[in-house]
Amino acid sequence: MSATKFRMGRLDHVHIRVPNRAEAARWYAEHLGFEPVERFDFWANGFEGGPLQMSADGGRTMLALFEASEGHPMVRQTLGVAFSLDADGFIAFARSLPCGIASPSGQPLAVDDIVDFDLCWAFNLVDPWGNQYELNCYEYDRIKTELIEADGVAPERYWPREQYRDFRNR
């Protein structure tokens, strides 16, 4: 008799602390397309300190915005949360830059901040409260053709392309 192994489900939400939940909700809506998830409205409005659940994909993946308080101090999310975009969304985001979003260095995020990870493209960004995020697109060839080459973008690389080629040729 074999035991069934437990398997974790999908990512549901990430807890994010912000100094002002309403201000943060406006920023996430304006800059990243997040909207409150109505079915969880009770948590945001039903009692003091509850989270405002926001999503950019209809509630499948959410941010839970908690307002920092004396009992729950502001702690920036610094490990990074990564979101995946399709090519159309990723290109639209890239071409909207700079648009009031900062890079981890604190400078305005620009299209040349795109990172080439060989299997995907990414932008690293922070919200106004220092919470870090990554936006990924795995439609590698399409981004290379329709954004990088078409717009003359000079992407960043964290390791030499040869390492990826050597790995693939094993």
C-alpha positions as CSV (number, residue, x, y, z in Angstrom):
1,M,0.0,0.0,0.0
2,S,1.5,3.3,-1.0
3,A,0.7,6.6,0.7
4,T,-0.5,9.5,-1.3
5,K,2.0,12.3,-1.1
6,F,0.7,15.8,-0.3
7,R,1.2,18.3,-3.1
8,M,1.0,22.0,-2.5
9,G,-1.7,23.9,-4.5
10,R,-1.2,27.1,-6.5
11,L,-0.1,30.4,-5.0
12,D,-3.2,32.0,-3.6
13,H,-2.0,35.4,-2.2
14,V,0.9,37.2,-0.7
15,H,0.7,39.4,2.4
16,I,1.9,42.9,1.8
17,R,2.1,45.5,4.5
18,V,1.6,49.1,3.5
19,P,1.3,52.3,5.6
20,N,-2.0,53.3,4.0
21,R,-4.2,50.6,2.4
22,A,-6.4,52.9,0.3
23,E,-3.4,54.8,-1.1
24,A,-1.7,51.5,-1.9
25,A,-4.8,50.1,-3.6
26,R,-4.9,53.2,-5.9
27,W,-1.2,52.7,-6.7
28,Y,-1.5,49.0,-7.5
29,A,-4.7,49.7,-9.6
30,E,-3.1,52.5,-11.6
31,H,0.3,51.1,-12.2
32,L,-0.1,47.3,-12.2
33,G,-3.8,46.7,-13.1
34,F,-4.9,45.2,-9.8
35,E,-8.5,45.4,-8.7
36,P,-10.2,44.6,-5.4
37,V,-11.7,41.1,-5.4
38,E,-15.3,41.6,-4.4
39,R,-15.9,38.2,-2.9
40,F,-13.4,39.0,-0.2
41,D,-14.7,42.4,0.6
42,F,-15.8,41.3,4.0
43,W,-12.2,40.9,5.1
44,A,-11.4,44.5,4.1
45,N,-14.5,46.1,5.4
46,G,-15.9,43.7,8.0
47,F,-13.4,44.2,10.7
48,E,-10.5,46.4,11.8
49,G,-7.1,45.3,10.3
50,G,-8.5,42.9,7.7
51,P,-6.8,42.5,4.3
52,L,-7.9,44.1,1.0
53,Q,-7.5,41.3,-1.5
54,M,-6.5,42.6,-4.9
55,S,-5.9,40.7,-8.2
56,A,-4.9,41.4,-11.8
57,D,-6.1,38.0,-13.0
58,G,-9.7,37.8,-11.7
59,G,-8.8,36.5,-8.3
60,R,-6.7,33.5,-9.2
61,T,-3.5,35.1,-7.7
62,M,-3.8,38.0,-5.2
63,L,-2.0,40.5,-3.0
64,A,-3.5,40.8,0.4
65,L,-2.9,44.5,1.4
66,F,-2.7,44.9,5.2
67,E,-2.4,48.3,6.7
68,A,0.6,48.5,9.0
69,S,-0.3,49.2,12.6
70,E,1.4,49.2,16.1
71,G,0.7,45.5,16.5
72,H,1.7,44.8,12.9
73,P,4.5,47.1,11.9
74,M,5.5,47.9,8.4
75,V,7.8,45.1,7.2
76,R,8.8,45.4,3.5
77,Q,8.5,42.3,1.4
78,T,12.1,42.1,0.1
79,L,12.4,38.5,-1.1
80,G,10.4,39.4,-4.2
81,V,7.2,38.1,-5.6
82,A,7.2,37.2,-9.3
83,F,4.2,37.6,-11.6
84,S,3.9,36.1,-15.1
85,L,2.6,38.1,-18.0
86,D,1.8,37.0,-21.6
87,A,3.7,38.7,-24.4
88,D,1.1,41.3,-25.1
89,G,0.9,42.4,-21.5
90,F,4.7,42.4,-21.1
91,I,5.3,44.4,-24.3
92,A,2.6,46.9,-23.2
93,F,4.2,47.3,-19.8
94,A,7.6,47.8,-21.3
95,R,6.5,50.4,-23.7
96,S,4.7,52.3,-20.9
97,L,8.0,52.9,-19.1
98,P,8.9,55.1,-17.4
99,C,5.6,55.5,-15.7
100,G,6.0,56.2,-12.0
101,I,7.4,52.8,-11.1
102,A,10.8,52.5,-9.6
103,S,13.6,49.9,-10.1
104,P,15.1,48.3,-6.9
105,S,17.9,51.0,-7.2
106,G,15.2,53.7,-6.7
107,Q,15.6,55.1,-10.2
108,P,12.6,55.2,-12.5
109,L,12.1,51.8,-14.1
110,A,13.0,52.0,-17.8
111,V,12.7,49.5,-20.7
112,D,16.5,49.0,-20.7
113,D,16.1,47.5,-17.2
114,I,14.7,44.4,-18.8
115,V,16.7,41.2,-17.8
116,D,17.4,38.4,-20.2
117,F,17.3,35.1,-18.3
118,D,17.6,33.0,-21.4
119,L,14.3,31.2,-20.8
120,C,12.3,34.3,-19.9
121,W,12.5,38.1,-19.8
122,A,12.0,40.0,-16.5
123,F,11.6,43.4,-14.9
124,N,12.4,44.0,-11.3
125,L,10.5,46.8,-9.6
126,V,9.4,48.1,-6.2
127,D,6.3,49.8,-5.1
128,P,6.4,53.2,-3.3
129,W,6.8,51.4,0.1
130,G,9.8,49.2,-0.9
131,N,8.0,45.9,-1.6
132,Q,9.8,44.1,-4.4
133,Y,8.3,42.4,-7.4
134,E,9.4,40.7,-10.6
135,L,7.4,40.6,-13.8
136,N,8.2,37.7,-16.1
137,C,7.3,36.6,-19.6
138,Y,8.2,33.2,-20.9
139,E,7.3,33.9,-24.5
140,Y,11.0,34.4,-25.0
141,D,11.3,34.5,-28.8
142,R,8.3,36.8,-29.3
143,I,9.7,39.3,-26.8
144,K,13.1,39.1,-28.4
145,T,11.6,39.9,-31.9
146,E,8.8,42.3,-31.0
147,L,10.4,44.3,-28.2
148,I,14.1,43.8,-27.9
149,E,15.0,43.8,-31.6
150,A,12.1,46.0,-32.8
151,D,12.8,48.8,-30.3
152,G,16.6,48.4,-30.0
153,V,16.5,47.5,-26.3
154,A,19.8,46.7,-24.6
155,P,18.8,44.1,-21.9
156,E,20.7,43.3,-18.7
157,R,22.2,39.9,-18.2
158,Y,23.1,38.4,-14.8
159,W,25.3,35.6,-16.3
160,P,27.0,35.1,-19.6
161,R,24.8,33.7,-22.4
162,E,27.5,30.9,-22.9
163,Q,26.5,29.4,-19.6
164,Y,23.0,28.8,-20.9
165,R,24.3,27.4,-24.2
166,D,26.7,25.1,-22.4
167,F,24.0,23.9,-20.2
168,R,21.6,23.2,-23.1
169,N,24.3,21.3,-25.0
170,R,24.9,18.8,-22.2
